């Protein structure tokens, strides 16, 4: 009798964020601080858009941390995974002649997972696969502010990162163990542009990231055997177009809309094992209510499908991973320092697998500590 194998996940603070991270480049992360995350993370309206910094009276620095717990259900099995890590650092300072300069570091793809097979009925050993790592982007942006309404920005992103996978094979009687190691390293660069027009009653903005290339290196070492292999390959990431609009209804109510297009279907050059990628849209809607002074209430909803498919045997069409998320957040001012922003998101994911439909609920909490320059330059006067 054929026994279906279900991948179980260790409940650990250092485990991965999603059960789907084993495919493609892992989970695509959105560069946002907690304030933007609470509004469903419209990328074009976030600080990571180089064209958004039209008005900047002082230096700003923010640090964002992310905690996540995911629970997956398939048939009668339920498993959980947890994660706690930094997700982004961002800083900007004004320059003469209406220019601004910003630096950022954020996680682009998360590649952590910790899984093993449930049964040895179909194989003579257990699998236990642990992966740690991710792909990160270091960005430098220059923004020009025109007439206090128009922002033009140009940015340079350097993408680097890597992961290490340890494949452990354990016999059912626990008398024999073997480990294979796979190391993946990535690097690439790109230029991006952003534009925004800001008015007291509305804001429109867009970001364009052109197609760019990631150089990959895969090194596999089979312990106990002379079969080390190294593979070099190139992956072309798709162009991304993000647009957003913010409407200020009155002093207490503001709406935000966002859309993002990523045509992944033709993005890969020479990695035939990842042919099944799909073009995706991300749509978001946010609402900010200023009912309590200095503690705005932020709500959001996003529809965000994943960029890869799950292959199903004896099925002509692969299965997409569908995701819907609800967001909530607020801010807490810190006197003579800045603010602490809080965001909570609940993402609901669904995907058909060969062993049945898998459901995943991911609970994420983002906390941003934002510092705003609190001092003024002292002017020296005659006599003291």
C-alpha positions in Angstrom: 0.0 0.0 0.0 1.4 3.3 -1.1 2.1 5.7 1.9 1.9 9.4 1.1 4.7 11.3 2.8 3.9 14.6 4.5 6.7 17.1 5.3 6.6 17.9 9.0 8.1 21.0 10.5 10.0 21.4 13.8 8.6 24.0 16.1 11.6 26.1 16.7 12.4 29.8 17.1 15.0 29.4 14.3 12.9 27.6 11.8 11.5 28.9 8.5 8.7 31.2 7.9 6.6 29.3 5.4 6.0 25.7 4.5 6.4 26.6 0.8 9.9 27.9 1.1 11.4 24.8 -0.4 10.5 25.9 -4.0 11.9 28.5 -6.3 13.9 31.2 -4.5 11.7 31.0 -1.4 9.1 33.4 -0.2 9.2 36.9 -1.8 9.4 39.5 1.0 8.1 43.0 0.7 10.4 45.8 1.7 8.3 47.8 4.2 8.4 49.2 7.7 5.6 48.5 10.2 3.6 51.6 9.2 3.4 50.5 5.6 2.8 46.8 6.5 -0.3 47.8 8.6 -1.7 49.4 5.4 -1.1 46.1 3.4 2.4 47.2 2.2 1.8 49.2 -1.0 5.4 49.3 -2.3 5.0 52.4 -4.4 3.9 54.4 -1.3 6.6 53.1 1.1 9.9 54.7 2.1 11.7 52.2 -0.2 10.4 54.1 -3.2 13.3 56.5 -4.1 10.8 59.0 -5.4 8.7 59.4 -2.3 10.9 61.7 -0.2 9.4 65.0 -1.4 9.3 66.7 2.0 12.1 65.8 4.4 12.8 68.3 7.2 15.2 66.1 9.2 17.3 62.9 9.2 15.3 59.7 9.7 16.5 56.2 10.6 14.3 53.1 11.1 15.0 49.5 12.1 12.3 46.8 11.6 12.1 43.4 13.2 9.7 40.6 12.2 8.2 37.7 14.2 6.2 35.1 12.4 4.3 31.9 13.2 2.9 29.6 10.5 0.4 26.8 11.0 -0.2 24.3 8.2 -3.0 21.8 7.9 -3.3 18.9 5.4 -5.9 16.1 5.9 -5.7 15.3 9.6 -2.2 16.6 10.2 -1.3 20.0 11.7 2.2 21.4 12.1 3.6 24.8 13.2 6.8 26.8 12.6 8.1 30.0 14.1 10.6 32.7 13.2 12.1 35.9 14.7 14.6 38.0 12.8 15.4 41.6 11.6 13.7 42.4 8.3 15.0 45.8 7.3 17.1 48.9 8.0 16.4 52.3 6.4 18.0 55.8 6.7 17.7 59.1 4.9 19.2 62.5 5.2 18.5 65.8 3.4 21.1 67.3 1.1 21.5 70.8 -0.4 19.4 71.9 -3.4 16.4 69.8 -2.6 18.2 66.4 -2.8 17.9 63.5 -0.4 20.1 60.5 0.0 19.0 57.2 1.6 20.5 53.8 2.3 18.5 50.6 3.0 19.1 46.9 3.7 16.2 44.4 3.5 15.4 40.8 3.0 14.3 40.0 -0.6 13.7 36.2 -0.4 13.4 34.0 2.7 14.9 30.6 2.2 14.6 29.0 5.7 12.9 25.7 6.2 13.2 22.7 8.5 11.3 19.6 7.3 11.3 15.8 7.5 9.3 12.9 6.2 6.6 11.3 8.3 7.1 7.6 7.4 9.7 5.2 6.1 7.1 3.0 4.4 8.1 4.0 0.9 11.8 4.6 1.5 14.4 2.8 3.7 15.2 6.0 5.6 13.8 9.2 7.0 14.6 12.6 5.4 15.4 15.6 7.6 16.2 18.7 5.5 17.4 21.9 7.2 18.0 25.2 5.3 19.2 28.5 6.6 19.7 31.7 4.6 18.1 34.2 2.3 18.7 36.8 -0.4 19.2 40.4 0.7 19.3 43.8 -1.1 21.5 46.7 -0.2 20.1 49.9 -1.8 21.4 53.5 -2.2 18.9 56.1 -3.5 19.1 59.7 -4.6 15.9 61.8 -4.7 15.3 65.2 -6.2 12.4 67.3 -4.8 10.8 69.8 -7.2 8.5 72.5 -6.0 7.6 70.5 -2.9 5.2 68.4 -4.9 7.2 66.3 -7.3 9.7 63.6 -6.4 12.1 62.0 -8.8 14.3 59.2 -7.5 17.0 56.9 -8.9 18.4 53.9 -6.9 21.0 51.2 -7.1 20.4 47.8 -5.6 23.1 45.2 -4.9 21.5 41.8 -4.3 23.6 39.2 -2.4 22.9 36.2 -0.2 23.0 32.5 0.1 21.7 29.4 1.9 23.0 26.1 3.2 20.9 23.0 3.0 21.8 19.9 5.1 20.1 16.7 3.9 20.1 14.1 6.7 19.2 10.5 5.9 18.3 8.3 8.9 17.3 4.7 8.8 14.2 3.6 10.6 16.1 1.8 13.4 18.3 4.9 13.9 21.5 2.8 13.3 22.8 4.7 10.3 23.0 8.4 9.5 24.3 10.3 6.4 24.3 14.0 5.5 24.6 15.7 2.2 25.2 19.5 2.0 24.1 21.9 -0.6 25.3 25.5 -0.6 23.7 28.2 -2.7 25.2 31.7 -3.3 23.6 34.6 -5.2 24.7 38.0 -6.5 23.3 40.7 -8.8 22.8 44.4 -9.4 20.1 46.7 -10.8 19.0 50.3 -11.2 15.5 51.3 -10.3 13.5 54.5 -10.6 10.6 56.1 -8.7 8.3 59.1 -9.2 5.6 60.6 -7.0 3.3 63.6 -7.1 2.2 64.7 -3.6 -0.7 67.1 -2.8 -2.4 67.8 0.5 -5.4 65.8 -0.6 -3.8 63.0 -2.7 -0.6 61.2 -3.6 0.2 59.1 -6.7 3.5 57.2 -7.0 5.1 54.5 -9.1 8.3 52.4 -9.0 9.9 50.6 -11.9 12.4 47.8 -11.4 13.8 46.6 -14.7 14.6 43.0 -15.5 17.9 42.0 -13.9 20.1 39.0 -13.5 21.2 36.9 -10.5 24.3 34.9 -10.8 24.0 31.6 -8.9 26.5 29.1 -7.6 25.4 25.7 -6.3 27.8 23.4 -4.6 26.8 19.9 -3.5 28.9 17.7 -1.2 27.9 14.1 -0.6 29.6 13.0 2.6 31.3 9.6 2.5 31.5 9.6 -1.2 33.7 11.3 -3.8 30.9 13.1 -5.7 31.2 16.8 -5.0 29.6 18.8 -7.7 29.5 22.5 -8.5 27.0 24.2 -10.9 26.9 27.8 -12.1 23.7 29.2 -13.5 22.0 32.5 -14.3 18.5 33.5 -13.2 16.7 36.5 -14.7 14.4 38.2 -12.3 11.3 39.9 -13.9 10.7 43.6 -14.2 8.4 44.9 -11.6 6.0 47.8 -11.9 4.4 49.1 -8.7 1.8 51.9 -8.6 0.0 53.4 -5.6 -2.5 56.2 -4.7 -3.3 57.8 -1.4 -6.5 59.9 -0.9 -6.9 62.2 2.1 -10.6 62.4 2.7 -10.3 64.7 5.7 -8.0 65.2 8.7 -9.0 61.9 10.2 -9.4 59.5 7.3 -7.0 58.4 4.5 -7.3 55.6 1.9 -4.3 53.9 0.2 -4.5 51.7 -2.9 -1.6 49.7 -4.4 -0.9 47.3 -7.3 2.2 45.4 -8.3 2.9 43.4 -11.5 5.6 40.7 -11.6 5.7 38.7 -14.9 7.7 35.7 -13.7 6.7 33.2 -16.5 9.6 34.0 -18.8 12.1 35.1 -16.1 14.5 32.2 -16.0 17.4 31.6 -18.4 18.9 28.2 -17.9 17.5 26.5 -14.8 15.1 24.0 -16.4 13.9 22.6 -13.0 12.1 25.9 -12.3 10.1 26.2 -15.6 6.7 26.4 -13.9 6.6 30.0 -12.8 3.7 32.3 -13.3 2.9 36.0 -13.8 1.4 37.5 -10.7 -0.4 40.6 -9.4 -0.4 42.0 -5.9 -3.3 44.2 -4.9 -3.7 46.1 -1.7 -6.1 48.4 0.1 -5.3 50.4 3.2 -7.3 52.7 5.6 -5.9 55.0 8.3 -8.2 56.5 11.0 -6.8 59.3 13.3 -9.5 59.0 16.0 -7.0 59.1 18.8 -4.3 61.8 18.6 -0.8 60.3 18.0 -2.2 56.7 17.9 -3.7 56.3 14.3 -5.5 53.1 13.6 -4.4 51.4 10.3 -6.2 48.6 8.5 -5.3 46.8 5.3 -6.1 43.9 3.0 -3.9 42.3 0.3 -4.2 39.7 -2.4 -0.8 38.3 -3.2 -0.4 35.1 -5.2 3.0 33.3 -5.2 5.2 33.2 -8.3 5.6 29.4 -8.6 3.3 26.5 -9.2 3.0 23.1 -7.5 3.4 20.3 -10.0 0.6 17.7 -9.6 0.9 14.2 -11.1 -1.5 13.2 -13.8 -2.9 16.7 -13.9 -2.5 19.0 -17.0 -2.6 22.2 -15.0 -0.3 22.9 -12.0 -1.7 24.4 -8.8 -1.1 28.0 -7.8 -0.5 29.2 -4.2 -3.2 31.7 -3.3 -2.8 34.2 -0.5 -5.1 36.7 1.2 -3.9 38.8 4.1 -5.5 41.1 6.7 -3.5 43.8 8.4 -3.7 46.0 11.5 -1.4 48.5 13.1 -0.8 51.7 15.1 2.0 54.0 16.4 3.4 55.0 19.8 5.4 58.3 19.9 8.6 58.5 21.8 9.4 61.9 23.1 12.5 63.5 21.6 13.3 60.4 19.6 10.6 59.3 17.1 8.0 56.6 17.1 7.5 52.9 17.6 5.2 51.5 14.9 3.4 48.2 15.3 1.8 46.0 12.6 0.1 42.6 12.7 -0.8 40.6 9.6 -2.7 37.3 9.2 -2.0 35.6 5.8 -4.2 32.7 4.7 -2.7 30.5 2.0 -4.1 27.5 0.1 -2.5 25.1 -2.3 -3.3 21.7 -3.8 -0.6 19.0 -3.4 -0.3 15.4 -4.5 -1.3 14.3 -0.9 -4.2 16.7 -0.6 -5.0 20.4 -0.2 -2.7 22.2 2.3 -3.8 25.3 4.2 -1.5 27.6 5.9 -2.2 30.5 8.3 0.8 32.8 8.9 0.7 35.3 11.7 3.3 38.1 11.4 4.2 40.9 13.7 6.4 43.8 12.6 7.9 46.4 14.9 9.7 49.4 13.6 11.7 51.7 15.8 11.9 55.0 13.9 14.3 57.8 14.9 13.8 61.4 13.7 16.6 63.9 14.3 15.5 65.8 17.4 18.0 68.6 17.8 18.6 71.9 16.0 21.9 73.3 14.9 23.1 75.9 17.5 23.8 79.3 16.1 26.8 81.0 17.8 26.2 84.6 18.9 28.6 87.3 19.8 29.5 87.4 23.5 28.9 83.7 24.4 
